[in-house]
């Protein structure tokens, strides 16, 4: 069994190297930031800021898999109560761009040189999804009256203010390529909307019926590594 697994890993590595050489599928790194908007029980939102780092690898010129590390804050108030969550999150994700379904040339290098700016941008509109975890760091001020109201509805105020929980991020965005080379642009401006679904109703220390969610709107810059000249 070990020999079989090793053989499969070697074959996959060789195939990946071959694909890199044939299609020039680089690894990219990206950084970005923007506002966060929470959808929680304390629903009066006070927009906060988050930042992120991405590492992505292209399977085809228009399909990528990667990892995303995020650090930010969520804040809200209501019923004379308030919270702030200085969280961090990590996920693995996949994205599919519109170019995967467009009638493009099999020769990506030729397409990249001939395509109009509009088509190149349109081809890089994407949707994606992933899975990961999030770590809370909640500070909350909850009035006794609001706590009593939550308890009367079957909820409670959580004492788990620093725990981990599973999250599912969904992404919609666009990579706007910068420059034109035979093997594709080395830089891109990224605009992304990420909606994160949690598996616990505990972004604000209030546990009551529906799971909390939040949105993150970011502007970033990507740079392709190991880019052929």
N, C-alpha and C positions, 0 to 999 in steps of 0.2 A: 504494500500500500504506500509506504514512504517513497519507494522508487517511482511509483506511478505518479504520485503528487509532484515529486521533483521534476519528472519528465514533462508534465503538463505546465509547470511553472517556467521551465526552460523554453518550451515551445511558445508560450504566451509572450515571454520576453523577446524572443527572436522575431515573432510576428510584429510586436510593437515597434521594435527597432526598424524593421523593414517598412512598416507603415510610416514611421517618421521620415525615413529617407525618401520614400516615394511621394508623400503628400505634404511634407513639412508641417507637421502638427505640433506646434510649440506648446510649452507650458507657459502660462502667464501668471503674473502676480498683480494684485490690484489693491488700492486703498481708497477709502471714501468715507463720507459722513453725511449726516442730515438729521432731520427731526424725527422723533418718535411720537406716536399717538396711541394711548392705551384705551382698550375697550374693557372696562372693569366695573365692579359694583359701585365704586366711587367714581361716577361717570363724568364729572366735570373736569375735562382734560386741561392740563397745563403742559403744553408741548415742551419736550426736553430734547437733548442731543445724544446721538450715538455715533460711533465710528467703527469701521471694520477693516479687516484684511482678508483678501481672497487669494487662493491658489487654485488654478484651473488647468486641466489638460484636455486638449481637443482629441476626440475619437475620430471625428470627421471635421472638415472645416466649419461645420455648423452644429455639431453636437459636442457638448463638453460635460465633464464630471469634475467635481472639485470639493474643496473644503472652505468653510466660512467661519471666521472668528469675529465676534462682535462684543463691544463694550458700550454700555449706555445707561440711560436712566428713564424711568417712567414716573409720572406724577399726576395725581388727581385729588379731587376733594368733593364733598357733598355732605349734607346733613350735619354740618358743623364738625365733620371729621375729615382727615386728610391722610395721604400716604406718599412716600417716595421710595422707589425701588431702584437701587444702583446695581443693576444686573450685569452679568456677562453670559454669553451664549456661544455655542459651537455646533455646527452641523455639517453633514456631507450632503451634496446635492447634485442634481443633473439638470442641464438646460438644453432645450431644442430650439434652434433658430429657424426662421421662416425660409431661409435659403435651402434648408434640407428638403423642402417640398416644392421649390421653384424649378422650372425647366432650365437648369444651368448646364454649362459645358462640363463634360467629364474632366476636362483639363482645368483644374482650379486656378493654376497660374495664368492661363490664357484668359479665363473669366475675370480675374482680378485686374488685369491690365486693361481689358476692353469695357468693363461694366461702367455705367454712369454712376455718378455720386449718389443719386436717388436710389438706384437699384442696390448699390452696396449697403446703404443704410437700411433699406427695407429688408434685405436678406438677413440682417443681424438683429431684427426684432425677435425676442424670445419669450418663452414661458418655461418655468421650471418648478421643481419641488424637491424637498429633502427631508431629512430626519436628524435629530440631534438632541441636545440637552441644554438646559438653562439653569443658572444658579442665582437665586434671589439674594438680595441684601435689603430687606424691607425695614423702613422706619415708619410707624403708623401712630396716629393719634385718633382714637375712636371714642366718641362720647358714649356714656352709659345708655342714653336714650336710643342711639342708633344701634348699639349692640343688642339691646332688648328687642328692637324691631326685627333685626336679623334672626335672632333666636326664635321669635314668634313665627317666622316663615320656614323654620326647619334648618337654618344655617347656624354658623358660629364664627367667632373671631379666632383666626389661627394663631397658634404660638410657634409655628414653624416659619421663621422669618429669614432663614439662611439656607434652606434646603434646595436640592436639585429636583428638576422634573423634566419629563420628556416633552419635546416640542416638534411640530411639523411646520416648516416654513414653505410658503408658496410665493413664487417670484414672477413678476412681469417686468420686462425692461428692454433696453436697447443698448448695443455697443456701437458707437459711432467711430468708424476707423479713421485714423489720421495718417495721411501719406499714402503712397502707392508704390509698391515694389513687385517684383516678379513673384515672390512667395507670400504676398499679403502684407498688410500693415503691421508695424511693430508696436504702435501705440493705439489706444482707443479710449474715448470718453464713454463712461458708463452711467446710464440713468436707470435706476431700479426702484421698483415698489415691492416690498416684502411684507406679506401678511403672515404673522406667526400664530398658529393655533396651539394652545397648551392643553395638556391632559389633566391639569389640576386647576381648580378655581382659586388660585392663590398668587396673583401678582400684586394684590393690594392688602393682603392679610384678612380679607373678608371672603368667607366661603359661603356661597348662597346660590344654589340652583345651577346656574350656567357657568361653564369654564371661561376664564378670562382669555383675552386675545390682545394683540397689539400690532400696530403697523409701523414700518420704518421706511422712510423715503430718502434715498441717498443719491449723491452725485459723486462719481469716482473717476479714477484714472487707472488704466491697465497697461502693463508692459510685457511684451512677449519675450521669454528667455529662449536661448538656443536657436535664435532666429537665423535662417540661412540668408546670406547676402547675395 
